[in-house]
């Protein structure tokens, strides 16, 4: 930076060039893409994780009992009842269809993010 300032480029001119390059390269849009794809994939991922947890808890009662015992150590007593009710509802509502939907719906935005990351960033002149 001192080389640019020493060469006669003012701070104002340097700032203008940086801003112009930032806008031309669509830096803010490219910076927002990973956040968008992450949030877009979050709900289906939670749907998939809930189905996996429900299917495992339904078939292996010992695992679900141990999980709830460990949660009881770290969760306040007042919140534990809500967690247990939600856990039981998740277990009862878990199906392989939700697991399939969650998996496909989570992979779709993740693949979009992978494509967005491999795209060239600078505009072609």
C-alpha positions, 0 to 999 in steps of 0.5 A: 500500500505504501508503494501505491501511495508513494507512487502518487495514488491518493487514498481516495483514488485507491479506495475508489479502485477497490470499490470499483473492483469489488462491485465489478467482481460481484464480491458481495453476491459471491460472499452471500451464496454459501450462507444462502445454500447453508440455510437452504440445506439446513431444514432438510438436513434436520428433517433427515437427522430427525428421521434417522434419530427416530428410526434408530430410537424405535429399533434400539430402545437401549440407545434412546434410553441412554441418550435421554439419560445423558441429556438429563445430565446437561438439560435443566429439569424444566426443559427435560420434559419438553425434550422427552415429549419432542423426542417421543413425537419424533420417534413416533413420526419417523418414516423412511420416506421422510429420511429419503426426502430429507436426504435428497432435499439436503443434497440438492442445495449442497450440490448447488453450493459446490457448483457455486464454489467452482464457478469462476469469480471474476467476470470475463472480459 
